Amino acid sequence: MEHMGVISLIPPIIAIVLAIIFRNVIVSLFTGIFVGLLMLTNGNPITATTSTIRDYLFPQLTDSYNAAVIVLLCFIGGFVALVERSGGGAALATRTVKWINTKAKTQLSAWFGGIIIFFSDMGTPLIVGPVFEKLFDKVKVSREKLAWILDSTSSPVAILIPFIGWGIYIMGIMKEEFDRLSIASSEFTTFVQAIPFQFYAILSVIIVPIVALTKMDFGAMAKAEKRVQQTGQIYWQQSKPLRKADVTEESLPASHPMLIWLPLAVLFITLFSLLIAYGFPVKSVSGSDFRVALSTAYLFAAVTLMILMVSFKVKKINAILDIYLKGMQRMVQVILILVLAWALGSLLGEMGTAAYIVEQLDGNVPGNMVPAIIFLAAASMSFATGSSWGTIAIMLPLAIPMADGLDAPMLVSIGAVLSGGLFGDHCSPISDSTILASTGAGCDHIDHVKTQLPYALTNGLIALVSFIIAGFTESHWTVLISVALMVMIFVVFSRIKGAVIPLPSTRR
C-alpha cells in the first residue's frame, strides 16, 4: 500500500486538534483539507485553495450519489421541522397523562415518548421534556432523571435507525470509503448489520426501563432522587435550571395526536410500498432506489402533515411553508460537514493515511483489538469536541480502511466509531445534545452532567469490554452479554452500602 509516510497523519491530526480547540467541525475539516493540499502542492497557497475547491469540493457536490443524499437530507429536515412545530407530539403525550400515576409509569412514558420522536434527536428533548416535567415534579421524580431519559432517547435512538438523518449521514460516509477501497458491500446492508454492534446506544436505551422498574439508582442520581422524595425540592439550592429554547420559546399551538401518527404512517406505508415494488425484501434494493423511495416517503409525509396543520387550524399555509423551508435550511450545516468529510476522506486516500497507519500497526496490534482502539479514540475525540457528528466525519474515513487493511471485523469497527462518538458526547458538558436535554427538562446543566456521568461511564466500560469480545468473536450475540453485564453491574451498584449517601444541605 502506497503512502506519504508520517506526514500523511498531519491533515487528520490538524482537523482533530482544531475541532477540540474551537469546537467547530466545519472549520476544522476545511483546514485539514487545505493543509493537506498545501503539502501536495509544495506550499503554494493559491494552488492549494483552488485545488480544494475544484478537485475536492466540487466533485463531491456533482457526484450523483452525494447529490441524492443531500436532497434526501433536505426533505428530512423539512419534515422534522413541521413535526416539531405541529404540536402533535405534545398532544399525543397529553392524551396519555391520565394513565400516568406512578413513578415507574411516568419514567416509562417519557422514555416511550422519546422513542416515538425517533426522527429528531434534537427535537426529542424539546418536545418531550416540557410535556413531562410537571408530571415528574408531581410524582417526585427528579428533573435530573428526566434530563437523563431525554438524553438516552434522543441520539441513542436516532443513531440506530437507517432511514433518518443520522443513518443517511453515516451511510453517505461509508459509501464513499467502500467505493474508494472497492468494497462491494451495500452501505445500507452494512449499516443494518452493524446495528447489534452499536453497544453504547443499545445500552443507553435499554437501561432506562430497567432503572425505572427496579429503582436501581446510584451516585449523584441517587442523591437527586432522595432530595426530591424527602424534601420535595425540584432543584439544589445553587442550581440554575436552563430555560426552554427553540420550539419551547413559544407555546405550541392546540393540536391533535393525529398530527404525529398519521404522517408517520404515510411515511412508512409509502416507503415500504415503493421498496416492495423494487423487490424488497426478496431482492436487494439498490442504494439509488432506496434513496428515491425514502425521499418520496418524506415528501408525502410532509404534505400530509401540512394538510393536517391547515385542517386543525394549527398554522396558516404561509407559516407552514416557511417552517418547512427553514427546516431544510437547518440541514445546511449537516450537509457542509458531510461534503467536507467526503473531501477529507478522498484526500486521506490519496495521501495514504490509512495505509500508513495499517503498516505501522500490522504485526504490532492484532486486528481483533482494532475495534476497541477505535472506540477509545472516537470517545476521546467526541468528549473533547462535544460533537458525535464531527467525530464520525473524521473517524469513519480512518476506521474503515484500517479495518480493511488490518483484517479487523468491519461491522464491529463501524459500530465502534458510532458507539465511541455517542459515549464521548454523553460525557461531554459541551455537547449540544447534553445541553438540549438539560434545557428540555428545565434542569441545571451541570447537575444533568454529574448525574448522567456515572451511568454513561458504566455503559462505556461495558461497551469497551464488548468490543474486545466482539473483536474476537464477531458475533452479533455479544450484545446480549453487554445487556447482561449492565444489569448485573447496576444491581450491584444500587445495593452497595453508601451508594445513596445522606442528603447534603446544598448540591456542593
TILO-122124 format. One record per residue (C-alpha): x, z, y negated. Coordinates in steps of 0.1 Angstrom, whole numbers, padded with zeros to 4 digits, always signed. Each point is the difference from the previous one (the first is absolute). Layout:
XZY ...
//
This chain:
+0000+0000+0000 +0014-0011-0033 +0001+0024-0030 +0019+0008-0032 +0013+0033+0011 -0005+0033-0017 -0009-0016-0033 -0033-0012+0016 -0011+0036-0002 +0002+0001-0038 -0034-0016-0008 -0021+0023+0022 +0020+0030-0011 -0005-0008-0036 -0037-0006+0006 -0003+0034+0017 +0020+0019-0026 -0018-0014-0029 -0034+0006+0017 +0010+0037+0004 +0013+0003-0036 -0027-0019-0019 -0028+0001+0026 -0008-0036-0009 +0000-0021+0031 -0005-0034-0018 +0030+0005-0023 +0021+0013+0030 -0008-0029+0022 +0006-0026-0027 +0033+0016-0009 +0011+0001+0036 -0007-0038+0003 +0017-0008-0033 +0031+0020+0009 +0002-0017+0034 -0002-0034-0017 +0027+0010-0025 +0022+0005+0030 -0010-0034+0015 +0006-0018-0033 +0034+0015-0008 -0014+0023-0027 -0017-0027-0021 -0031+0018-0015 -0017-0032-0011 +0003-0017+0034 -0011+0033+0017 -0031+0002-0022 -0011-0036+0005 +0008+0003+0037 -0021+0031+0003 -0030-0017-0015 +0005-0035+0014 +0013+0007+0035 -0015+0034+0009 -0032+0007-0021 -0016-0035-0003 +0004-0008+0037 -0018+0033+0009 -0029-0009-0023 -0003-0036+0012 +0001+0008+0037 -0034-0006+0015 +0000+0032+0021 +0011+0021-0030 -0026-0016-0022 -0027+0008+0025 +0011+0036+0001 -0001+0002-0038 -0035-0015-0002 -0012+0024+0027 +0014+0030-0018 -0019-0010-0032 -0032-0002+0020 +0007+0035+0014 +0008+0014-0034 -0033-0013-0015 -0021+0014+0028 +0016+0034+0000 -0005+0003-0037 -0037-0007+0004 -0004+0026+0027 +0018+0026-0021 -0023-0006-0030 -0032-0005+0019 -0006+0036+0008 -0010-0008+0036 +0026+0022+0015 -0011+0030-0021 -0037-0007+0008 +0007-0001+0037 +0019+0033-0002 -0027+0016-0021 -0027-0010+0026 +0019+0020+0027 +0005+0032-0021 -0031+0017+0013 +0015+0001+0035 +0033+0015-0012 -0003+0038+0002 +0032+0013+0017 +0037-0002-0007 +0006-0022+0030 -0028-0024-0008 +0012-0002-0036 +0036-0009+0009 -0011-0024+0027 -0024-0017-0024 +0027-0005-0026 +0023-0013+0028 -0027-0025+0012 -0007-0010-0036 +0037-0008-0005 +0000-0022+0032 -0031-0019-0012 +0018-0010-0032 +0028-0014+0022 +0004-0032-0021 +0013+0018-0031 +0028+0025+0004 -0001+0006-0038 -0038+0002-0001 -0003+0025+0028 +0010+0032-0020 -0018-0011-0032 -0032-0009+0018 -0002+0028+0027 +0017+0028-0019 -0025+0005-0029 -0029-0001+0025 +0013+0028+0022 +0019+0023-0024 -0031+0021-0008 -0010+0001+0036 +0035+0014+0009 -0004+0026-0027 -0034+0010+0013 +0011+0005+0036 +0033+0016-0012 +0025-0026+0012 +0029-0005-0024 +0005-0030-0023 +0035-0002+0016 -0017-0007+0033 -0021-0027-0015 +0030-0017-0016 +0018+0001+0034 -0030-0016+0017 -0002-0027-0027 +0037-0007+0004 -0003-0002+0038 -0028-0025-0001 +0012-0024-0027 +0033-0017+0008 +0002+0012+0036 -0034-0017+0008 +0007-0031-0021 +0034-0007+0015 -0016-0002+0035 -0024-0028-0008 +0013-0036+0001 -0027-0017-0021 +0002+0019-0033 +0027+0000-0027 +0025+0021+0018 -0001-0021+0032 +0001-0033-0019 +0030+0012-0020 +0019+0012+0031 -0008-0030+0020 +0012-0022-0029 +0035+0015+0001 +0000-0001+0038 -0009-0037+0001 +0029-0008-0023 +0025+0017+0022 -0014-0014+0032 +0003-0035-0014 +0036+0007-0011 +0010+0013+0034 -0020-0026+0019 -0021+0027+0017 -0030-0016+0015 -0023+0031-0002 -0031+0000-0021 +0002+0024-0029 -0036+0011+0006 +0005+0006+0037 +0032+0019-0008 -0017+0022-0026 -0028+0009+0024 +0024+0007+0029 +0021+0022-0023 -0030+0022-0010 +0006+0025+0028 +0036+0004-0013 -0012+0011-0034 +0004+0036+0011 -0001+0017-0034 -0031-0018-0012 -0019+0008+0032 +0011+0036+0000 -0010+0004-0037 -0035-0013+0008 -0006+0019+0032 +0013+0034-0012 -0028+0004-0026 -0029+0005+0025 +0022+0021+0022 +0008+0024-0028 -0036+0000-0012 -0014+0009+0034 +0027+0025+0011 +0009+0015-0035 +0037-0005+0008 +0013+0005-0035 +0035+0013-0007 +0025+0002-0028 -0011-0006-0036 -0033-0014+0012 -0009+0032+0018 +0007+0019-0033 -0023-0023-0019 -0028+0003+0025 +0004+0038+0000 -0002+0000-0038 -0033-0018-0001 -0016+0019+0028 +0010+0035-0012 -0002-0004-0038 -0021-0032-0005 +0027-0012-0024 +0002-0038+0000 +0035-0001-0015 +0030+0022-0002 +0004+0018-0034 +0027-0025-0012 -0016-0031+0015 -0006-0030-0022 -0024-0023+0018 +0002-0037-0007 -0030-0015-0017 -0018-0030+0014 +0013-0035-0007 -0009-0036+0004 -0035-0003+0015 -0007+0037-0005 +0005-0001-0037 -0034-0014-0004 -0028+0013+0021 -0010-0025+0027 -0034-0015-0004 -0030+0008+0021 +0004-0020+0031 -0010-0003+0037 +0018+0002+0033 -0009-0036+0007 +0026-0010-0026 +0027+0013+0024 -0012-0009+0035 -0017-0034-0006 +0031-0017-0016 +0022+0014+0028 -0025-0013+0026 +0001-0034-0016 +0038+0001-0001 +0003+0008+0037 -0028-0023+0012 +0015-0029-0020 +0036+0007+0011 -0008+0002+0037 -0024-0029+0000 +0026-0022-0014 +0027+0013+0023 -0023-0006+0030 -0005-0035-0011 +0038-0004+0001 +0000+0013+0036 +0006+0037-0005 +0005+0021+0021 +0006-0025+0029 +0023-0022-0020 +0028+0010-0024 -0011-0005-0036 +0026-0016-0023 +0011+0020-0030 -0013-0027-0023 -0035+0002+0015 +0001+0038-0001 +0008+0000-0037 -0027-0025-0008 -0026+0020+0020 +0011+0032-0017 -0001-0015-0035 -0035-0014+0007 -0012+0034+0013 +0012+0019-0030 -0015-0026-0024 -0034+0002+0018 +0001+0038+0000 +0008+0000-0038 -0029-0024-0007 -0023+0022+0020 +0011+0031-0019 -0004-0018-0033 -0036-0008+0009 -0007+0036+0011 +0015+0014-0032 -0023-0022-0021 -0030+0007+0022 +0005+0038-0002 +0008-0003-0037 +0034+0016+0004 +0016-0023-0025 -0007-0033-0017 +0014-0032+0013 +0026-0005-0027 +0013+0035+0006 +0001-0006+0037 +0019-0032-0003 +0024+0017-0024 +0006+0028+0026 +0006-0027+0027 +0026-0018-0021 +0017+0032-0010 +0003+0009+0036 +0017-0032+0007 +0024+0007-0029 +0008+0034+0015 +0016-0019+0029 +0026-0017-0022 +0025+0028+0005 -0004-0001+0038 +0004-0038-0001 +0032+0003-0021 +0015+0025+0024 -0009-0022+0029 +0015-0031-0015 +0032+0019-0009 +0002+0014+0035 -0003-0035+0014 +0027-0012-0024 +0023+0030+0008 -0004-0005+0037 +0009-0037-0004 +0031+0010-0020 +0011+0026+0025 -0005-0025+0028 +0023-0024-0018 +0026+0027-0006 -0002+0012+0036 -0007+0036-0010 -0019+0009+0032 +0026-0019+0021 +0028+0021-0015 -0020+0033+0007 -0006-0012+0035 +0037-0008+0005 +0010+0035-0012 -0026+0018+0021 +0004-0021+0031 +0017+0021+0026 +0000+0031-0022 -0037+0007-0002 -0022-0007+0030 -0030-0022-0008 -0023+0026+0014 +0009+0023-0030 -0006-0026-0027 -0037+0008-0005 +0009+0037-0007 +0028-0010-0024 -0024-0024-0018 -0027+0027-0002 +0024+0024-0017 +0013-0026-0024 -0035-0011-0010 -0011+0036-0004 +0029+0008-0023 -0005-0030-0022 -0038+0005-0002 +0005+0037-0009 +0025-0009-0028 -0021-0028-0014 -0035+0012+0006 -0009-0034+0012 -0008-0010+0036 -0008-0035-0011 +0034-0004-0016 +0017+0015+0030 -0018-0024+0023 +0010-0029-0022 +0037+0009+0002 +0002+0014+0035 -0020-0025+0021 +0024-0030-0009 +0028+0022+0013 -0017+0017+0030 -0013-0031+0017 +0033-0019+0002 +0017+0033+0010 -0025+0004+0029 +0005-0036+0009 +0038+0001-0001 +0005+0034+0017 -0026-0007+0027 -0020+0030-0013 -0038+0001+0007 -0015-0021-0028 -0035+0016+0000 +0014+0035-0001 +0024-0009-0028 -0028-0015-0021 -0020+0032+0006 +0030+0020-0011 +0001-0017-0034 -0037+0005-0006 +0000+0036+0012 +0032+0009-0019 -0014-0015-0032 -0032+0019+0004 +0017+0033+0009 +0023-0001-0030 -0029-0009-0022 -0020+0031+0012 +0029+0023-0007 +0008-0014-0034 -0013+0017-0032 +0004-0033-0019 -0021-0021+0025 -0030-0017-0016 -0022+0007+0030 +0009+0037-0001 -0008+0002-0037 -0034-0018+0006 -0008+0025+0028 +0006+0029-0024 -0021-0018-0026 -0029-0008+0022 -0002+0036+0013 +0004+0015-0035 +0030+0019+0013 +0033+0010-0015 +0025-0026+0011 +0028+0023+0009 -0024+0022+0020 -0010-0031+0019 +0036-0010+0007 +0009+0035+0011 -0030+0004+0024 +0003-0035+0014 +0038+0001+0006 +0000+0023+0031 -0025-0023+0017 +0019-0031-0010 +0033+0014+0011 -0014+0010+0034 -0015-0034+0006 +0031-0017-0013 +0022+0019+0025 -0025-0008+0028 +0001-0037-0010 +0039+0001+0001 -0001+0013+0035 -0026-0025+0009 +0022-0029-0013 +0029+0012+0021 -0022+0001+0031 -0017-0034-0008 +0034-0015-0007 +0009+0005+0037 -0034-0004+0016 -0016-0026-0024 -0033+0014+0013 -0032+0000-0021 -0010+0032+0018 +0027+0019-0019 -0026+0006-0027 -0019+0023+0024 +0032+0021+0003 +0001+0001-0038 -0035+0013-0003 +0005+0026+0028 +0032+0012-0017 -0018+0003-0033 -0029+0021+0014 +0025+0023+0018 +0021+0005-0031 -0029+0006-0023 -0015+0026+0024 +0033+0018+0002 +0005+0000-0038 -0035+0012-0006 +0004+0030+0023 +0035+0011-0011 -0002+0034-0015 +0005-0002-0037 -0010-0037-0003 -0028+0012-0023 +0017+0026-0023 -0019+0024-0023 -0016-0016-0030 +0024+0001-0030 -0011+0008-0035 +0010-0035-0012 +0010-0032+0017 +0037+0005-0008 
//
